[in-house]
Amino acid sequence: MDTPRFDDFEAFVQARDEVESASKIAGEGCYHVVIACEDETTPETFTQALLAFGRYKEPREMRRVRD
């Protein structure tokens, strides 16, 4: 995050229907957020909204090898 607006960010993820989970983490980054994408526009719309809080990385699950 570019600024310490943690309360604002947490309110943001609470209000977003596409967010399946969000966790405050230690190490690289401040949060780990998992979203469910109904279509190809969901990630773009969500990440554009994230820019109000700072930078992001967007790893994607390509194939689950174990449940």
N, C-alpha and C positions, 0 to 999 in steps of 0.2 A: 504494500500500500504506500502511496506517496505521502499521505498524511495520517495521523493517528485518529481517524474517524471511525473507530471500530464499532461504536454503537450505531452509527448511520449505516455502515455496511451490513451489520447483522440484521437491522430492520429491513434493509433492501432484500437480503436473501430470504427472510421470513415472508415477505410479500410476493415473492415470485413463485408462481405455480410450477414452473419447470424445474425448480430446485428440489432434488430428492434428498440430499443431505449436505450439510455444511459443518466443517469442523475447524476450530482454531488449532493451528499446528506450530510446532517448533522446527527450526531448521530452515530449509529453503521455502520462502513464501510465508504468508501469514495465515492463510486459510486454504483448505482443500474443499472444493465445491463440486458436487456431482449433479449434473442436470440430465433430465430425460428429454430427448428431442423427438417431437412428433413429425417434424419435417426438416428440410435442409435450411430453412431460414431461422430456426430457433437458436442455433449456436451463434450466428452472426448478430442477431438482435440482442441476445444476452451479453455477448462480449462487448458490443458497443456500449451497452449500459454500464458495464464494469469499468470502462475507462474513466468514469467520474471519480473512481476510488484509487486508481493506479494501474500498474501493468499486470499482465496475466500470462500464464503459459497454458497451452491447450493440448494436453496429452489426450489421446483417444484410444479406447479399447478397440483393438482390431479383431481379436478372437479370444474368447474365454477358453482356457485350457483346463480349468477345474472349478467346480462350484463348491 
